[in-house]
């Protein structure tokens, strides 16, 4: 019998909804650090705990939005994997046996080891800092210590993009440039990583699509951004550069190039000396003052920077001194018009039909030249001439990891910049734009510091800087590397970000020398940050005949119990990102945009409930204890109380410090000004960021915009306000090549001559991945790459209680057609084998992937027991790292081993990997391999809860 | 059974419009929803075995990814799924206690946890899988359309929107009154051909999905007539005599 109907909700008086609960009792702004994007957040607190984290609507980076990572900050803050106190190792390395010690003991231990190194041979300290956003401090500290062996993680992340851009256009893709989202009509995105500039890119893509602009995604995998592209180009990994050069070929063939732009803003008209075998071959012809020459139609060879130059762009000329010269444009056009760059010639390699390449080239040309944009915005060029309008080519490019993580990435990145230059699509309306503080001179600074390291002596200058040629390399008289990672040597002359991926391997065999102390900060080198974690673990635990470790001391700072913690002797526990001061410094990686300079801070919004300290405070204190000059007063007492004191009062040059905003005693100055004791308070009042706003006449053509360049110099962003002439032909590269050909005092060792000669080409080139040479590509018939899940940032995300529910185990994704050919079905367990080893995992089948490519999500796999996850967690049992089959070395040749890296920049070539995939034998299914034994937990780590009912609601 | 309010002309129907053209599947909406609602009207949203195998929590909003079509011609679609606040939902009418109810004033479907017995009938009745059982407390939970945000006078007016809408980096989520044909969201649905989800089931979902736009294609065609380098002796000649000025 049916019961009586239950009445309507509104008729029930007890059903009250509290429509206006207070969100929390306090709200504080700060900067997110759930990934590298540096979004502004508002953290709502209640009773001292986090109620809610939201995007700051006033923040220039994210404009109020917040991604899944940022929104999961609560679970990262309250993770049970947080380290609780300083630890010293009491069992063998890797055993995970630790005892808690006091900070005094920890600091004294570290000071003792470091003091000995500094007093004897400071190079024996290798200080490497992972995904560090305080490099303006950490790099400075290393220079003060006197070791050249400093870098962060850029060498295995982005250096191909940085170097490719900075040596070509004086700015770069990555997070230092942005498409003109509001005006671009055609947007090409190359293999982007979805964790750099991610909210700005997402915001931009939606604006772009709302306007009906065409979005073309060039990526072997159709996930994330590629899913909403108008056209997905599922290219073969590592062939983007070849594809770009085929587009160059097509633009040249059809004469769809912006000759005016090339003649005004690039070195296309500059004259190159043609003297094969001579010491000046391939260098620019220069006048007596050292200024590059161009061939003027009526006057012949003249200063290329003249305002009234009428350059001849093609031909061969003879200078009064008899030297034969040709314009850069001629050499460039001649090279790329060659049949080897025709779409037909590259089609098979790229995995794309020639017609499609031609179609894309035609679309680019049509948009650039038939749909040009004109803004009614007067501006004045470097020659002092006023222009009434700004003309733009609305074709924009963006690229990041998919280009970067290949051994041909530097040149592939240069090829993209060449495309931009040919189209006149650099910093014009509708095109790609520089973000402040770029553009900068090409290259932007002096060579790297690191020569002549001496006991107790700081190094003068920046450790990570910009070689102009062989004289700037960090090599000894025999050409051997001075740095432990061999950055800035003939192995990798433009290793601008160092080569963290080679440090432990080199230290293990004492090549070029042994080290005493390995000091690392937030770098998970015993797991997902190593190209080959098993090998790193082997070296860190290796002992000598006397029982001592090959690397005698390992100091590590992390906030969490990551896979690397058990391999250190001394742990300096860091705070979370919500418990600290930080500085997104103008001297490092600021948050500037095309609209102006900017930088940001973090402020502590919570007090640590553990005996932990911010790493930067610890570093400053170590600096004082060691007596580093910049960290001590003349009487030997500490110069800075803590990191905030340093942020406000440190001056790199007079008036220039870590933060550019609110400088001067009253906070009224920007860029250059006296330290302001209220600076951090002013940042807090402003939402923890500072942003300058360029007047509209400085908005574009920044490389040749007089007002922009002058104000940029006035703000201390550049030393000069000269035009920044984009470099199609790279003279620094040619100088390295000349050295390889036997010219000059500094020459590469014989075994590297051919390598330097080949890869230091002054024009972009394409070549197959270095590690493919000598491999049986028929056997290892698949390219294997990783993609970044948008909801994770490396190992930081996959430990998070909420995020791991979204993606707790990765599989190997493969084209359905390919799987059918291999006899594989969904979820089959397979062996993935490469020249370096094999791993076991499950496959998942899909359509949106290049059929010659397999891929997986990055850094989901975890070592059992780490991060205070249950050893039975899917991250450890089914999740896996592709890293286990990647080698950090190329196959040894002639007794020498070379990093598996870009030969110009040393960028780790993660994505050059080739594998075979075969079905597991029956009975092998179930658990991933390798599956190293579970790590024990350090002392006093809290028990994992079986149930979380996180809530800051009253009476939940 | 539980009664539904009578629908009158001009009835307020608050809901979401979700743009499948720009959703990149980033999960921002899902996580920000979880974060707000953990301490919100229906919080907590418990997580069972949060640091072990079998971790499974309550989420009011989940994003799925699908592929449609084969190979390069196919498409990847990201599909966020949450309560659609149907006009005639069975999840309300099947409720034996009256805990599941649809509000007459704005159409939001809510659960009164005080009288929910956790029988799960509503979850069986909902074809969209929008109901989430709090197994720890033994009560059913679901999207509240952030009822404690959208009317909240402690929040600035511009932000009185569901957390998922505010946080979405690609602006793929919109909130408003779909009962008002003049509202922004209704106009968006009209303009873009918004679709209800599985309308054939007859529950009249209020939320609407905007289908992917037609892909932008351009008329430009390769200039097949342009000479190939093989056709001409010196392809650089054409640039030699070009008169350029700065």
Interface residues (C-beta under 8 A of the other chain):
Chain A: X2 X3 X5 X6 X7 X8 X9 X10 X12 X14 X15 X17 X18 X19 X20 X21 X22 X23 X46 X51 X52 X53 X54 X55 X57 X62 X64 X65 X66 X67 X68 X69 X70 X71 X72 X74 X80 X186 X194 X198 X199 X202 X203 X205 X206 X209 X210 X212 X213 X214 X215 X222 X223 X224 X225 X226 X227 X228 X230 X231 X232 X234 X250 X252 X253 X254 X255 X259 X260 X263 X264 X297 X306 X307 X308 X309 X310 X311 X312 X313 X314 X315 X329 X330 X333 X334 X337 X338 X339 X342 X355 X358 X359 X361 X362 X363 X365 X366 X367 X370 X383 X790 X791 X801 X802 X803 X804 X805 X806 X808 X815 X817 X846 X847 X848 X868 X869 X870 X872 X873 X874 X877 X944 X945 X946 X947 X948 X949 X950 X951 X952 X953 X956
Chain B: X1 X2 X3 X4 X5 X21 X22 X23 X24 X25 X26 X27 X28 X30 X31 X32 X34 X35 X36 X38 X39 X40 X41 X43 X44 X46 X47 X48 X49 X50 X51 X52 X53 X55 X56 X57 X59 X65 X67 X69 X70 X71 X72 X74 X75 X76 X77 X78 X95 X96 X97 X98 X101 X102 X103 X104 X105 X110 X112 X114 X136 X147 X148 X151 X152 X153 X154 X155 X158 X159 X163 X166 X167 X168 X169 X170 X171 X172 X212 X213 X215 X216 X217 X218 X219 X220 X221 X222 X223 X226 X227 X228 X229 X230 X235 X236 X237 X238 X239 X240 X242 X243 X244 X245 X246
